[in-house]
């Protein structure tokens, strides 16, 4: 697993993460991990739209 150090976070961001972590019963580090993972997930609507575009470009592939 990778590691990341993020410097110069706004104090309000850090405090919001602390509150969310406390409400979820997890560490601030875990809450930040969850927030980053959620932000990195592809948007399902955008992914479906891109898939439709690719299908349009390549056409229907016939089975054997």
MOMO-V228086 format. One record per residue. N is the residue number from 0. PHI is phi in whole degrees, -180 to 180 (NA if undefined). Layout:
BEGIN
n->N phi->PHI
n->N phi->PHI
END
This chain:
BEGIN
n->0 phi->NA
n->1 phi->-82
n->2 phi->-128
n->3 phi->-147
n->4 phi->-116
n->5 phi->-113
n->6 phi->-98
n->7 phi->59
n->8 phi->-73
n->9 phi->-63
n->10 phi->-58
n->11 phi->-68
n->12 phi->-68
n->13 phi->-62
n->14 phi->-65
n->15 phi->-63
n->16 phi->-64
n->17 phi->-62
n->18 phi->-65
n->19 phi->-64
n->20 phi->-64
n->21 phi->-63
n->22 phi->-67
n->23 phi->-90
n->24 phi->72
n->25 phi->-127
n->26 phi->-73
n->27 phi->-61
n->28 phi->-61
n->29 phi->-65
n->30 phi->-64
n->31 phi->-65
n->32 phi->-59
n->33 phi->-64
n->34 phi->-65
n->35 phi->-66
n->36 phi->-63
n->37 phi->-64
n->38 phi->-70
n->39 phi->-86
n->40 phi->-67
n->41 phi->-68
n->42 phi->-67
n->43 phi->-59
n->44 phi->-66
n->45 phi->-65
n->46 phi->-65
n->47 phi->-65
n->48 phi->-65
n->49 phi->-65
n->50 phi->-61
n->51 phi->-62
n->52 phi->-63
n->53 phi->-65
n->54 phi->-60
n->55 phi->-63
n->56 phi->-68
n->57 phi->-94
n->58 phi->76
n->59 phi->-82
n->60 phi->-94
n->61 phi->-79
n->62 phi->-78
n->63 phi->-86
END
